[in-house]
Structure formats: C-alpha cells, structure tokens
Amino acid sequence: MRQNFDVSINDYNRELFTEHKTVIEQREGESPTHLMLKILALALYFEPKILIEPSDVDPTFKPDLLVRAIDGFPKLWIECGQVKTAKLDKLTNRYRDAKFVVVKRLEREIRDLCGRCEKEVRNPWILEYVGFDNDFVESVARNIHGRNDLTAILSGDDLTVVINGFEYNSKVHRLDHGEKPYRGR
C-alpha cells in the first residue's frame, strides 16, 4: 500500500525548519509501527539528500534511510526496528567512516541493544540508538492512512508529533558508546 507523507520538520536543536514530501510503499507484512519509525527517523535526521530504502548501496544489506557522502559511500545509515548485532558488526566494519543510527520503539529496547552491541560489534562507537516513550510510536502509527500530514517539533529531548490532527508527545532517548578508544600507533 502506498503511503504519502507531507512532513513539516521544526527542529530547534539544529535550527532546521523545512517541509518534505515522500511516498513510502508499505510492503506486505510491514507494520504501521515500522513505517512510523522510518518517518520519525526522517524527521530526527533530515538532510536534503536523505533517501528512504535505497537499494543500490550495499550488495548484502539495505538501509531504511541513508545519506550518502560526496564519494557515494554511506555518510549516515539508519536502521529502524529489528536489527541483528551481526548485521551491525558487518556494516560498521565495512563503512567505518559512516554514522549508524538504530531507531527503535522504546528506551528499554535501545538499552538492551546497546549492551549487546558493546560485546558483539567491533566498532560500536559509530553507533547511536534512539528510542521513545512507551506507546508513543504505536499511538502515532494508528493514525496513518493513505495521505498523511505530519508535523514533528523537536526541542531538546522533547518531541511533539501532530499527525492528521492528532498530537502526541515523547522524550527522545539517545544512547551511544562514546568516543573510539585510543590504542596507540
């Protein structure tokens, strides 16, 4: 099913105020929650050349969202929902100059994944994790229908989303692994 989104982004943290129209082909079996995670990631990490589900990036893996560097390699790779640590390990080792973001529904999910990646991913310091308050993503996703007007307002860690006239609020929970450890020459 084709979902149209007119997205207004008011990101006071980055002083970014823009509008973006996008069409997402909701695959058979893809949940509205997963679709909403993609739109939330688009709002949180918007850049003019952001791509949703590009297929020509990697021979093995496909990101949910991507921003390319000037050389064509990934600059920002975003995964939404379920992702295996083995996939993150391979990707972060293959594209060491990129930033990787995993967007999940809940803070507890990102804490769990962050802990597992600390042990199972060779380059975890280029990973960032984003989650939201309980029931936020599901509540917003319940209002998706063919044509959607969505406004995302981000100030500090506070996110307000208005979709098709319904307003929802959440904290944006972020985790990372800090800086790459220095290991000498």
C-alpha positions as CSV (number, residue, x, y, z in Angstrom):
1,M,0.0,0.0,0.0
2,R,1.3,3.4,-0.9
3,Q,1.5,5.9,2.0
4,N,2.0,9.7,1.2
5,F,3.5,11.9,3.9
6,D,3.7,15.7,3.9
7,V,6.2,16.2,6.7
8,S,7.0,19.5,8.4
9,I,10.1,19.5,10.5
10,N,10.7,22.1,13.2
11,D,14.0,21.1,14.8
12,Y,15.0,23.8,17.2
13,N,18.2,21.9,18.1
14,R,19.6,22.2,14.6
15,E,17.6,25.4,13.7
16,L,16.1,23.4,10.9
17,F,12.6,24.3,9.6
18,T,11.7,22.5,6.4
19,E,9.0,20.6,4.6
20,H,9.5,17.3,2.8
21,K,7.1,15.2,0.8
22,T,7.7,11.5,0.5
23,V,5.9,8.4,-0.7
24,I,6.6,5.1,1.1
25,E,5.5,1.8,-0.4
26,Q,4.3,-0.2,2.6
27,R,5.4,-3.7,1.9
28,E,3.1,-6.6,2.6
29,G,3.5,-7.6,6.3
30,E,5.2,-4.3,7.2
31,S,3.6,-2.9,10.3
32,P,2.4,0.7,10.6
33,T,4.8,0.9,13.6
34,H,7.8,0.2,11.4
35,L,6.6,2.7,8.8
36,M,6.3,5.3,11.6
37,L,9.8,4.6,12.8
38,K,11.1,5.5,9.3
39,I,9.1,8.8,9.3
40,L,10.3,9.6,12.8
41,A,13.9,8.9,11.7
42,L,13.4,11.1,8.7
43,A,12.3,14.0,11.0
44,L,15.1,13.5,13.5
45,Y,17.9,13.1,11.0
46,F,16.7,15.1,8.0
47,E,19.2,16.2,5.4
48,P,18.1,17.4,1.9
49,K,19.6,14.3,0.2
50,I,18.2,11.7,2.6
51,L,16.9,8.6,0.9
52,I,14.3,6.1,2.1
53,E,15.0,2.5,1.4
54,P,17.7,2.9,-1.3
55,S,18.5,-0.4,-3.0
56,D,21.9,0.4,-4.6
57,V,24.1,0.9,-1.5
58,D,25.4,-2.4,-0.4
59,P,25.5,-5.8,-2.0
60,T,24.1,-7.6,1.1
61,F,22.2,-5.1,3.2
62,K,19.6,-2.3,2.6
63,P,19.2,0.6,5.0
64,D,15.8,2.0,6.0
65,L,17.2,5.5,5.4
66,L,20.5,6.7,4.0
67,V,22.6,9.9,3.4
68,R,25.5,9.5,1.0
69,A,28.8,11.2,1.4
70,I,30.2,13.1,-1.5
71,D,32.1,10.0,-2.6
72,G,28.9,8.0,-2.8
73,F,29.6,5.8,0.2
74,P,27.3,6.0,3.3
75,K,27.6,9.0,5.5
76,L,24.5,8.2,7.6
77,W,22.9,4.7,7.7
78,I,19.6,4.3,9.6
79,E,18.0,1.1,10.6
80,C,14.5,1.1,12.1
81,G,13.0,-1.6,14.3
82,Q,14.5,-5.1,14.5
83,V,18.2,-5.4,13.5
84,K,20.7,-8.1,14.4
85,T,24.0,-7.3,16.0
86,A,25.8,-9.4,13.4
87,K,24.4,-7.1,10.7
88,L,25.6,-4.0,12.6
89,D,29.0,-5.6,13.1
90,K,29.4,-6.2,9.4
91,L,28.2,-2.8,8.4
92,T,30.2,-0.8,10.9
93,N,33.3,-2.7,9.9
94,R,32.6,-2.2,6.2
95,Y,31.7,1.5,6.4
96,R,33.9,2.8,9.2
97,D,33.5,6.5,8.2
98,A,29.8,6.4,8.4
99,K,27.5,7.1,11.3
100,F,24.9,4.4,12.1
101,V,21.7,5.0,13.9
102,V,19.2,2.4,15.1
103,V,15.7,3.7,15.8
104,K,13.5,1.6,18.0
105,R,10.1,2.0,19.7
106,L,11.2,2.0,23.3
107,E,14.1,3.2,25.5
108,R,14.4,-0.3,27.0
109,E,14.9,-1.7,23.6
110,I,17.8,0.6,22.8
111,R,19.4,-0.1,26.2
112,D,19.2,-3.8,25.5
113,L,20.7,-3.5,22.0
114,C,23.4,-1.0,23.2
115,G,24.5,-3.6,25.8
116,R,24.6,-6.4,23.3
117,C,26.5,-4.3,20.7
118,E,29.1,-3.3,23.3
119,K,30.1,-7.0,23.4
120,E,29.3,-8.2,19.8
121,V,30.2,-5.3,17.5
122,R,33.8,-4.5,16.7
123,N,33.2,-0.7,16.0
124,P,30.4,0.2,18.4
125,W,31.5,3.9,18.8
126,I,30.0,4.8,15.4
127,L,26.5,3.5,16.5
128,E,23.8,5.7,18.0
129,Y,20.5,4.4,19.4
130,V,17.2,6.3,19.5
131,G,14.0,5.2,21.3
132,F,10.8,6.8,22.5
133,D,8.4,6.7,25.5
134,N,6.1,3.8,26.0
135,D,3.2,3.6,23.4
136,F,4.3,6.7,21.6
137,V,5.2,5.1,18.3
138,E,2.2,2.8,18.3
139,S,-0.2,5.7,19.1
140,V,1.2,7.8,16.3
141,A,1.1,4.9,13.9
142,R,-2.6,4.2,14.5
143,N,-3.3,7.5,12.6
144,I,-1.6,6.5,9.4
145,H,-3.8,6.4,6.3
146,G,-3.1,6.8,2.6
147,R,-2.4,10.6,2.7
148,N,-0.8,11.9,5.9
149,D,0.1,15.4,7.2
150,L,2.7,15.1,9.9
151,T,4.5,17.9,11.8
152,A,7.5,17.0,14.0
153,I,8.6,19.6,16.6
154,L,11.9,18.8,18.3
155,S,13.3,20.9,21.1
156,G,16.0,19.4,23.4
157,D,14.9,15.9,24.0
158,D,11.2,16.8,23.7
159,L,9.4,15.6,20.5
160,T,5.8,16.6,19.6
161,V,4.3,14.9,16.6
162,V,1.0,16.0,15.1
163,I,-0.4,13.5,12.5
164,N,-3.6,14.1,10.7
165,G,-4.8,16.5,13.5
166,F,-3.8,14.2,16.5
167,E,-1.0,15.3,18.8
168,Y,1.5,13.1,20.7
169,N,4.5,13.8,22.9
170,S,7.6,11.8,23.8
171,K,11.1,12.2,25.1
172,V,13.7,11.2,22.5
173,H,16.0,8.8,24.3
174,R,19.5,8.6,22.8
175,L,22.4,6.3,23.7
176,D,25.9,5.8,22.2
177,H,29.2,4.2,23.1
178,G,31.2,7.3,23.4
179,E,34.5,8.0,21.5
180,K,36.7,5.4,19.9
181,P,39.3,4.3,22.4
182,Y,42.8,5.3,21.7
183,R,45.0,2.2,21.1
184,G,48.3,3.9,20.2
185,R,50.1,3.7,16.9
